[in-house]
């Protein structure tokens, strides 16, 4: 087994990797970083040597509502019904076909009961430590455009021509 140079056998390399990436520009939003790379592409720059990297990650949690026993039970019921319908349809595919409706209804009822019980047990185990529902996301606050070191100068020259571009701090 031979060990080649990092750029040897580029096809086997990670599609997310660049050879000695250098920072070209940092933007406050993804749209601006995308616009810069699109501008480079429009000007025939080899954009396969570019990468947009989201940095300064933050976890954001948006509270969507208060959890109550009734709301938890309803959520479990609905989830259980959907699971029961799915299982019933799958089981009906392997049966003689005469009991399709009975199979789906039975699995739907079992799924509903299971969903309610499972949700209520899980909620009771939190002992009131988390009485709210939420959605979370990890977002970047900065977007850095990286480019391979061998093309950094050409990329900076092109990007300086972008309408509304900031003055190049590296000149």
N, C-alpha and C positions, 0 to 999 in steps of 0.2 A: 504494500500500500504506500503510495507516494504522497507526500504532502506538497501541494503546489503553492504558488503565491496566492494572496487573497483574491486577486482578480482573475486568476486562472480558473477556467471552468465556470464562468459567470452564470451559465444556465442552471447550475446546481446550487448557486448561492441563494440566500434568502431574498425574496422579492422586495423586502423592506430595507435591505441593506444598501449602503452606498460605500464607495471607496473613499475613505478619509473625508467625510462630509464637513463642510464649512458653512457657517451662518451667512445667509444672503440678506435676510430681512426678518423683522419681527412685527407682527400685526396684532391689533386688539380683537379682531374678529376673523372668522374663517373665510367669509366672503372676500375680504381684502387680500388674504393670502392666496385664495383661489384666483382672484383677478390678476395678481402678479404672475402666477404660473401660467395662466391663460395668455397673458401678454407675451411672456417668453415663448410660448408655443406658437402664437401668431407670427412671431418674428423668427421662426425656424430654429429656435434654440433646442438642443436635445433634452427635452423635459424628462426623459427617463433617468436623467442624472439629478433630478430634483426630488425633494420630499417635503411634505408639510407635516410638521409635528406639533401637536397640541401640548402646551406646557402649563405649568402652574395649575395643576388639577385641583378642583374643589368638588366635594360631595354636597349636593343640594337635596334637601328633603322637603317636599311640599306636603303640608298637612291637608288631607282631603275631607276629613270629617271625624266626628266622635264615634267611637265604638260603643255599642250597647249590646246586651245579650240578644235582643231581638234582631239587631242588624247582623250580628255574627251568625245567628241561626239561619236567617234568610240567605246569607251568602253561602253557607254550607249546604242549604237545601238546593239552591240553584246549581252549585257545582256538582252535587251528588246526582241531580236529575240529568244533567248533561253527560256525566260519566255513565249513568245507568242506560241512557238512550244509546250511547256508543257501544257499550258492552252488549246490549240487547240486539242491536243491528248486526254486530259481528257474530254473535251466537246464532242468529237467524240464518246467516249465510251458510252455516253448516248443518242446518236442520232440514226436515222434509218440506218446509215452506208453509204448512197448513197452520202453524201456530205463531206466525210472525208477530201479530199484534199482541197476543198474550205474552210472548217472550219479552217484547220491548216494554210493555207495561209493568211486568213483574220486575225486570231489572231496573226500570226507572224508579219504582217504589223502594226497592232495596237500596239503590244508589242514593235516593233522597234521605232515607233514614240514616244510612252510613255517613253521608255528608253532614247532616245536622249534628249527629253525635260527635263526629271527629272535630268539627269546628268548635263546638261548645267545650269539649274536653281541652282542646288546645287553648282556648280563651281563658278557661278557668285556671289553667296552669300558669298563666302570666300573673295571676293574683293582682290585677289592677295596675301592673307596672307599665302597661302600654295600652291606654284606652283611647287610641286614635288610629285612624288609617292614614297612609301616606304613600307617595310615590317618590322614588329617589332617582337621581341621575348624577353621573360624574361628568363634569364639564371642564373644558380648558378655558383659561382666561387670556392666554396669549397663544399665538400661532406663529411658529418659526419656519421659514422656508430655508431648507438646507440644500446645498448643491455640492457635487463632487469638487474636490480641490482644484483639479485641472481645468475646470470650466468656470471657476469663481469670477475671474476678471471679466470674461465675456458676459456673464450673467449680470454683473453689476453695471456694466456699460449699457446693456439693453434696458435694465430696470430703471436706470436714471432717465430714460426717455418716456417712461410711462406717464401719461398726463396726471398731474396731481401728485407725482412721486415726491417724497421727501428728499432733500439734498443728501448725497452720498457721504456718510461720515468717514469713509475710508479714503477719500481723495486727499 
